């Protein structure tokens, strides 16, 4: 009597090498420590984003392996403040003469969105259970390099003025001197974020799909250890003595209060969590 052949799984992690491609879906934030009347919003955690990468795992034991590769993922943050007041001292030049000047600016209902894209190189230790379908855990570190960074800033109003102490006069509404009143100003720029090192942990299930293929589904958590805040430059709104009609605008991440030198953002770390799905090919 004829019988149907019986299929027995042949994969029990006999492959010593695994090459993988994967997708990452979750929330990733630039987690900052702010000073004064500046507040960092957690709205970025409400927005899902996605990334991906490639990986390689070397199994030195059927249950133990070392994973490396490269992955790309975007991070973001939203910062808000009801009012930001700045004052800086300088000089004003006219007709070959100079006069001391205090340049003042007031931003109302300020909001800034920041974005950074990082490429991370992981070095992880993986443990998995025995059997055809397995539970796995990976843990280790990731080193990250920023490949892009930018910001968008907006406010309901911007007012700048110039106070001349020698004549005890204050001027505004003079755009050629940089003393302006602008409703709903908007500006953008780029940011140079620093090197990142994250602690990483991931756990989930490894589903065997063939003799040399598998599909991983798991949850991950990455916590940045290094301060990636950009280098500090000038204030949010900066006056140029040689070009008074051309103001320079800055990001709050790269700004400091001109009068006191106090920075608005002392520390910035990367934080991400979500779901990772991997398709692997072994040999």
Secondary structure, 3 states (H helix, E strand, C coil): CCCCCCCCCCCCCCCCEEEEEEEEEEEEEEEEEECCCCEEECHHHHCCEEEEEEEEEEEEECCEEEEEEEEEEEEEEEEEEEEEEEEEEEEEEECCEEEEEEEEEEEEEEEEEEEEEEEEEEEEEEEECCCCCEEEEEEEEEEEEEEEEEEEEECCEEEEEEEECCCCEEECCEHHHCECEEECCEEEEECCCCCEEEEEEEEEEEEECCCCEEEEEEEEEEEECCCCCCCCCCCCEECCHHHCCCCEECCHHHCECCCCCCECEEEEEEEEEEEEEEEEEEC
